[in-house]
Amino acid sequence: MPTPQTPTVALTPEQIAEFHERGFLSIPNISPPEEVELLRGIFDRLFAQKAGRAEGAQFDMVTHDDDDDAPQALPAIINPVNFAPELRETIFRTNAAAIARQLLGPNASASFEQAILKPPRYGAATPWHQDEATRVDANFDYEQLSIWMPLQEATLANGCMQYIAGTNKGDVLPHRSPKSDPKIHAIECAGGFDPADATPCPLPPGGATMHHGRTLHYAGPNNSDTPRRAYILAFEIPPKPSTRQRNFYWNHEKQTAGLERKRQWRKRGGILVEFGRKLRGGMWRHPDRVVFEARRAIRALLNRQT
């Protein structure tokens, strides 16, 4: 399906104001039914193959993930477009990029994407967290937007998104590894909020929620009889060095099997592959982002923060 040059969805001024006030927004349609069906097939293939596992891009978010053959409770693939290039040619991507420019400004660019699968009946909950808290280098100012699209109906029973309104206006709260276990990939917010204040956002297939990088969010377990697949596209304004000192220590403590696979792959030349992928994805159009990514690459080569 060819990517349209003109977006088919645009936010109203009222929706834009709601996003900035509450930190999240829900819309019923960002991708047509025929594209959603196509994406389901691609996702099922990628997860069956555990695409990207050897380079640390595929992992289970809530287990030690050190057994390649073990069942996964919350499998994820970072940047699935690297393993299915046809994902670049979607109406979802065109619409998401246009919405990102509406919400973040004309300098908004794609930063990463993620595929998440919650298997039927045993798919685990995604812990409460803020996306900015997953950043290893806290010495930048980030303005990030995530656009989350389900590939089937998203309900409370199978793990639709839930948000705490207004948390986008605060700072990043302390986080930790689930069960205080640094071998688990996921992080969870350590407190400072009441889950009872959550707003669930059920969606039809091809609908979308969007949230700011500091908006607290959660998705429950999948208690249904069908898989719950979600496709997330993230955008940001190119990060700039911060004048304040922060330390996201919970990320520096991580000792996951997926991170070790990624380190070994980078040592074998993967860091150059990674940087080349970013350039092919259009990063070169944003000089500030090239500077940011180059700094990240240098840190990785020196076995420092990535």
Buried (B, 14 or more C-beta within 10 A) or exposed (E): EEEEEEBEBEBEEEBBEBBEEBBBBBBEBBBBEEBBEBBBEBBBEBBEEBBBBBBBBBBBBBBBBEEEEEEBBBBBBBBBBBBBEEBEEBBBBBBBBBBBBBBBEEEBBBBBBBBBBBBEEEBBBBBBBBBBBBBEBBBBBBBBBBBBBBBBBBBEBBBBBBBBBBBBEBEBBEBBBBEEBBBBBBBBBBEEBEEEEBEBBBBEBBBBBBBBBBBBBBBBBBBBEEBBBBBBBBBBBBBEEEEEEBEBEBBEEBEBBBBEBBBEBBEEEBBEBBBEEBEEBEBEEBEEBBBBBEBBBEBBEEEEBB
